[in-house]
Amino acid sequence: MTVQLIIFLIALFAVIFFFKNFNACVYFVVIVDIFLRIVTYLKANYLRSDAFSFFDFVPADVPSIINSFQLGMFNEIIMVIYIIVYIIFEVLMIRFFVKKKF
């Protein structure tokens, strides 16, 4: 297991322990994924590699953390769970948007 995966799992278990809410887990996964994608975009386009070399250790996104170890079918199951989490996130956002009064 990679260090990034261990950190991600520890943080996920901390969210589960403190919030005790499934929605918090969904939001956590999406927030981490969006943050990693923003950092990757900034690293690729705006940040100088010699000045910000510590960003080289940041994974590109959550699927790259999942795929950092190759376990075959287990990776596919985790990726399906990841897609389901994003579908649940979309449903939560649509519900929030519909409930919001303009």
C-alpha positions as CSV (number, residue, x, y, z in Angstrom):
1,M,0.0,0.0,0.0
2,T,1.2,3.4,-0.8
3,V,1.6,6.3,1.6
4,Q,-1.1,8.3,-0.2
5,L,-3.6,5.5,0.2
6,I,-2.8,5.1,3.9
7,I,-3.3,8.9,4.5
8,F,-6.5,8.9,2.5
9,L,-7.9,5.9,4.4
10,I,-6.9,7.4,7.8
11,A,-8.6,10.7,6.9
12,L,-11.7,8.9,5.7
13,F,-11.9,6.9,8.9
14,A,-11.5,10.1,10.9
15,V,-14.4,11.7,9.0
16,I,-16.5,8.6,9.7
17,F,-15.6,8.7,13.4
18,F,-16.2,12.4,13.9
19,F,-19.2,13.0,11.7
20,K,-20.9,9.6,11.8
21,N,-22.7,10.6,8.6
22,F,-22.6,8.9,5.2
23,N,-23.0,12.3,3.5
24,A,-19.9,13.5,5.2
25,C,-18.0,10.6,3.7
26,V,-19.3,11.4,0.2
27,Y,-18.4,15.0,0.6
28,F,-14.9,14.1,1.9
29,V,-14.1,11.9,-1.1
30,V,-15.3,14.6,-3.6
31,I,-13.5,17.4,-1.8
32,V,-10.3,15.5,-1.8
33,D,-10.7,14.6,-5.4
34,I,-11.4,18.1,-6.5
35,F,-8.5,19.5,-4.4
36,L,-6.1,17.0,-5.9
37,R,-7.2,17.9,-9.4
38,I,-6.8,21.6,-8.7
39,V,-3.3,21.0,-7.4
40,T,-2.4,18.9,-10.4
41,Y,-3.6,21.5,-12.8
42,L,-1.7,24.2,-11.0
43,K,1.4,22.0,-10.9
44,A,1.2,21.3,-14.6
45,N,0.4,24.8,-15.8
46,Y,1.5,27.5,-13.4
47,L,4.0,26.3,-10.7
48,R,7.7,26.0,-11.4
49,S,8.8,22.5,-10.8
50,D,12.1,23.5,-9.2
51,A,10.5,25.9,-6.7
52,F,7.5,23.6,-5.8
53,S,9.1,20.2,-6.1
54,F,7.2,18.9,-3.0
55,F,4.0,18.9,-5.2
56,D,5.6,16.0,-7.1
57,F,4.5,13.7,-4.3
58,V,0.9,14.7,-4.5
59,P,-1.2,12.2,-6.5
60,A,-3.2,13.5,-9.5
61,D,-6.7,12.4,-8.2
62,V,-8.4,9.7,-6.1
63,P,-8.4,7.1,-8.9
64,S,-4.6,7.4,-9.2
65,I,-4.5,6.7,-5.4
66,I,-6.7,3.6,-5.9
67,N,-4.7,2.4,-9.0
68,S,-1.4,2.9,-7.2
69,F,-1.5,-0.7,-6.3
70,Q,-2.6,-3.4,-8.8
71,L,-4.9,-5.9,-7.3
72,G,-7.0,-6.7,-10.3
73,M,-10.7,-7.2,-9.5
74,F,-10.3,-5.4,-6.1
75,N,-9.3,-2.2,-8.0
76,E,-12.4,-2.5,-10.2
77,I,-14.7,-2.9,-7.2
78,I,-13.2,0.2,-5.6
79,M,-13.6,2.2,-8.8
80,V,-17.2,1.2,-9.0
81,I,-17.7,2.4,-5.4
82,Y,-15.9,5.6,-6.4
83,I,-18.3,6.1,-9.3
84,I,-21.3,5.4,-7.0
85,V,-20.0,8.0,-4.5
86,Y,-19.9,10.6,-7.3
87,I,-23.5,9.6,-8.4
88,I,-24.6,10.1,-4.8
89,F,-22.8,13.4,-4.7
90,E,-24.6,14.5,-7.8
91,V,-28.0,13.5,-6.3
92,L,-27.2,15.5,-3.1
93,M,-26.2,18.5,-5.2
94,I,-29.4,18.3,-7.3
95,R,-31.5,18.0,-4.2
96,F,-29.8,21.0,-2.7
97,F,-30.2,23.0,-5.9
98,V,-33.9,22.1,-6.2
99,K,-34.6,23.0,-2.5
100,K,-32.9,26.3,-2.8
101,K,-35.2,29.1,-3.5
102,F,-34.1,31.8,-5.8
